[in-house]
Amino acid sequence: MPGINILIGDNGQGKTNVLEGIYYLLTGKSYRVQREQELLRWDQREFHLYGDFLMAHHRVSLESHYRDKKKIVKVNQVPCQRLSDFVGTINVIFFSPDDLVMVKGGPSERRRFLDLHIAQMRPGYVSLLNAYNKVVQQKSALLKSFGDKSQLYSQILLWNEQIIKLGEMIIRNRVDLTKRLQIVADHIYGNLTSQKETLKVTYIALGNKNVNEAISEFPQILNDKLEQEIERQMVLIGPHRDDIQIHLNDKPARLYASQGQQRSIVLSLKLAELELIRQEKGEYPLLLLDDVLSELDRFRRDYLITFIKSSCIQTLITMTSAEIHLESGALYFVENGHIRGGC
């Protein structure tokens, strides 16, 4: 239903599975695991997802089928040849307590956050990422094979050309999003802290804050790392190793932010995502909140709910029956994987 939809049930009843199914249907990927095999029920070899969505006054039908390690996705019953033809048809933001890892976790979590967002805004980005990752895998395999050193050098240089070409496009996409996120997220974070604290998000490309400088030096950096890459048999430089710095009051949030501040940072970034998609697509994405409200204090919780209501964002929220009471929203009860109710 439009507006806020609340899924209530005890732990282990399947509430999160509902949100994960919706997210997978809209993005072609799981928010939680890397392999589709991990999404299957113990006794099953396949799963099928279907959904009808109303977008800008027209209806869109999506399907996603997985069987025997093969995935088929369809838009309005028409199979898509590439995932990039599917991603971004309907936009979605997923928010769970695990997202705190964006602040306190490693660089891969922050890169994933950016890449998931860019993929929804610019579907061709999926193909770009896949092409880059394939090149990195090929170069890595070459480094591990280690044949004649003179031949190895010439082959590595060929792969480096592709890494530079594709890597530059990935970096520029990520930098563009980071700059836009910075502006909106800092504004939201200021509201959450009564303008007492500031949030800064900066993309670090190839170890350098100056992106244009980093890109111009990319070939030389790769060349300088050549011997080290051969010795360690791994690809040491490129956007697959980049990071996003999150600073709170000019200090690294990963080291100095309290648990409450970390929650405010992630909340600000997620709400900034919503705003950026609205600016580009003309409407807000679907918002999935998995057990988030119980993790927020009353002020942050009220801010989030007010933001959702004032913006008329269709939202699905999971919570246990013992959790916070919301004044409005359609209620559904989840028990043993079944949903009932709706009032």
N, C-alpha and C positions, 0 to 999 in steps of 0.2 A: 504494500500500500504506500501511497505518498506520505511524506513526513517521517516521523520516528516510528520504527517497528522494534519491539522489545521481545527477545527470545529468552524465556525464563526456564530454568531447569537446574537440577543438581549437577555437580561435576560428573563428567563421564557419560552424559546422556546424549551427546551428539551436537551440542550447540555450535561448537567451533567447526565441526564438519560441514554444517550448513554454510557458514561464511567462507570456508576454504573452497567448497564446491562452486560458489558464486564467483569467487576471485579467479579460480582456475578457468571457469567458463569464459570470463571476460578477458583474460590475459594469456591463456594457453600455458601458464606456468603456476606451480604451487608457491605460496608465500612462505611455506615452512620447510619443504624438503626439495632436494635436487632431482630425484628420480621418481617418475610416475609409478614405478613398481611399489614404492612405499605408500602410495595412496590407495592401493587395492585392498579390499577386504581379504582376510586370510584365505578364504576358499574360492576366490574369484580370479579370473584371468583378464577381466575387462571392466570398464565403466563407461557410462553414457550420461552426458549432461545436456540439458535443453533449457532454453530460457527465452521469453519474449519480453522486449523492452520498448518503452515509448520514449523516443528521442526527437526533440524539436518537432513534435506533432506528427511524427511518422513512426510506424512500428518496425522493429528490427528483431529478427529471429536468429538466435545463435545456437550452434550445436558443437559439442566436442566429444569425440569418441576415442577411446584408447583400448587397444587389444593386441596382445602378442608383441609388445614393444613398438607398436605403430600407432601414430596419432593422426586423426582426421578432424579438421575443423571446418565448419560451414557457416556462411552468412546468408540468411534467407534461402536455405536449402542448397546453396551453391558451394561446392568444395573450394577451399582456398589452397593454392599451390604452395604458398609460403606463409609462415606465421605472421610476417610483417603485413600481409593483406588482411589479417584478422585483428591484430592488436590495435587498440585505439578506437575500434568501432563504438564501443561503450567504455567510458573511463570509470576507474574505480580506485579508491584509496583504502588501504587496509591499515588498521592501527591496533596494536596489541601491546601488552606490557613488555614483550620480548624486544620491542623496538628501542628500548633503552640501550641496547647494544650498539646503536648508532653513535652514542656518545662515548661509552666506556669500552667498546669493542675495538677490533682491529680495522685497518683500512678497507678490507674487503667488504665489510658491512656498509660502510659509507659509500663506497663505489656502487654497491648493489642498489642502495637507496636512490642515487642519482640515475642509474641506468634504467631502473624500473619506471621512473617518472618520464625520462626522455623517450623511452620506447612507446609509451602511451600517447605522447604528444607528437612524436615524429616516427611513424611506423617503420620507415626505412632504416632507422637506427638499429633495429633488430638484425637486419641483414649485415649492416656494417660491423656490429659487434661479433656476429658469427664469423664473418670473413677474417677479422683481426685475430680472434681466438684460434682459428684454424691455422693461420700463419705462425702464431706463437707455438702451437703444438708441433707444427712441422719443423720449425727451427729447433725446438727443444729435442725432438727425436734425432735431428741431425747432430746436435751437440753430444747426445748420448752414444751415438753410433761411433763417432770419432775414428774416421779412416785416415787417409793421407792428409797431413796437416795443410799442405798447399792447396789441395782440392777443397778441404774444409773451409778455408778462408774465402775462396771464391764463391762457394755455395752460400755461406753465411751472409756475404755481402748482398746477394740476390734477395734473400729473405729480409734483410735489414731494409732494403728499399721499400718492400711492402709494409713492413712495420712502421716506417716513417710516414708513408702515404696514408695508410688507414688510421694510424695512431694520431696523426695531426687532426683528422676529422673528429675522432672520438674526443680528444682533448678540447677542441673548440666547442663542441656540443655541451660537454660537461661544464666548461667555464661559463658559457652563456647562461645555463640554468642556475649555476651557483650564484652568480651575480644577481639574478632576479630573485632567487630564494632569499638571499641576504637582506634585500630591501624589505620584503614583506614579512619575513620571519622576525627581523629585528623590531619592526613596528608592533607585531603581535606580542613579542616577548616584553616589550616596554609596557604594553597594557597589562600584562600579567603581573608585572613587578612595580606598578605605579611609577614607571619611568626611572626606577632606582638602579636598574642594571641594563647593560647593553650586551647584545649578542652579535658576534661576527663569524661569518662562514666564508672560508677562503679555499679555493682549489689550488693544490700544490702539484704542478705538472713537472715530472722528471726531477723532482727534488727542488724545484724553483718556484717561488711565488710569482715571478714575472713570466707570464705565459708566453708572450711573444719572444722573449729572450730564450726560454726553454725550447720552443719549437725551432728557432733558428739554429740552436746548438745541438739539436737532436742527432744529426748525423755524426758529429764529433763525439758526443756522449756515448753513442753506440760503439764507435770505433775505440774509444778509450776503455770500454768495458769488455772488449773482445777477448783478451787473454783471460780475464777473470771468468767470463762466461764459459770458455773452453775448459778451464780448470774445474769449475763447479758444475759443469754440464747442465746449466739452466739459463733461461732468459732473464736477465737481471734488470733490464730497463725498458720502460714503455708504460702506456696508460694502465696496463694491468697491474702495475705496482704503485700507481699514484694514490694520493690521499686527499682528504678534505679536512682542513683544520677548523675546529669549532672552538672559538674563544669566548669566554664569559668575563666581561670587564677586563679585557685584554690579557686574560690568563687562560691556559689550556683547560677547557671544560673537563676533559678526560681525567685530569689530575686533581682539579680544584673544585669542581661542581659537586654540591651535595646531591643526595638522592632526589630531593624535591626540585632542585634546580635542573637536574637532568630530565626529570619529567616535564618541566616547563619548556625546556629546549626542544624535546621531541614533539610535544604538543604544538609548539610554534611552527616547527618545520612541517608537520602534517597539515596544519591549517593553511600554511603558506602554499603547500601543494594544491589544496583545494582552490585557493584563489587564483593561482597561475593557470590551472586548467580552465577555470571559468573565464579568465581573460582571453585565453586562446580559442576555446571551443564555444563560448557564449552561454554555457550552462555548467552547473556544478556536477562533478562526478558522483557516483554512488559511494557512500561512506560506510565502511564496515568497522565497527568497534567491538573487538573481542575482549571482554572482561577488563575493559579499560577504566570504567568509572570507579570501581572499587580501589584502583591504584592512585586516584587523584584526590587531593584534599577538596574540601567543599568549595573553596574559591575557584580553583581550576576547573572543577566539575561544572559549576554553574556557568563559568565563562564558556566552556565547550558547548553545553546544551543551549545557552543563549545564542551563540554563534550559529549553531545548526538551525534553530528555530527561525531566527531573523533572516537567514539566507535561504530558507525553505529547501534544505538539502535532504534528499531521501536517504535515510540512515537505518541500518540494522545494528542493534545493540544486543550483545549477550550479557546475561547476568544470572546469578543464582537467586532463588526465591527469597533469600535472606538479605539481599542487598538493598541498595538505595531505591527509594520510591520516587518515580517520576510522575509529575502531574499530568502529563499528556503522552500519548503514543498508543499504537495498537499492540495488544498483548498476545503473545503466542507461547504455548507451553510445550517444551521439548522433553520427551521421556522415551528412553530406549530407541532413539533414532526416529521417533515419530513426532510430528508437529500437529498440535490441535489448538483450537481457539481462534482468536482474532477479533478483538473488540475494542 
